[in-house]
Amino acid sequence: DKARPVLDKMEEDTDGRLRDTLNQLRGCRMADFGFMKNDTLEALNIEIQQVQYLPWAVPLINGLKSELNAFKLIADKCDITMDRWEFWRTYYLSLPTWYKVAEEVVLVMVSSASVERLY
């Protein structure tokens, strides 16, 4: 909810300057089991295309697609208040390709200049 004004600004970007950044952020959110839990499998099968905007994840896209059903099933049975790291410590062997993506996503420092520039 706090990011909604930024998201709205990015979606209203008419010259496309922020489009790639928005697509990258959309790709990153797929590593969050809470996002997976709150969406339908059909929508997630479409949303997974956003992962292509994460250059380091492109070689993993087939593995991500093959693990998507398992990720959705696991996410659906988890309590939404579960700690995100606890989720990955518990399920990293069940979702090895998604875990690789999650590891990279959390390495993005939210205090870096490029992230702060968005705000």
Buried (B, 14 or more C-beta within 10 A) or exposed (E): EEEEEBEEEBEEEEEEEBBEBBBBBBBBBBBBBBBBBEBEEEEBBEBBEBBEBBEEBEEBBEBBBEBBEEBBEBBEEBEEEBEEEEBBEEBBEEBEBBBBBBEBBBEEEEEEEEEEEBE
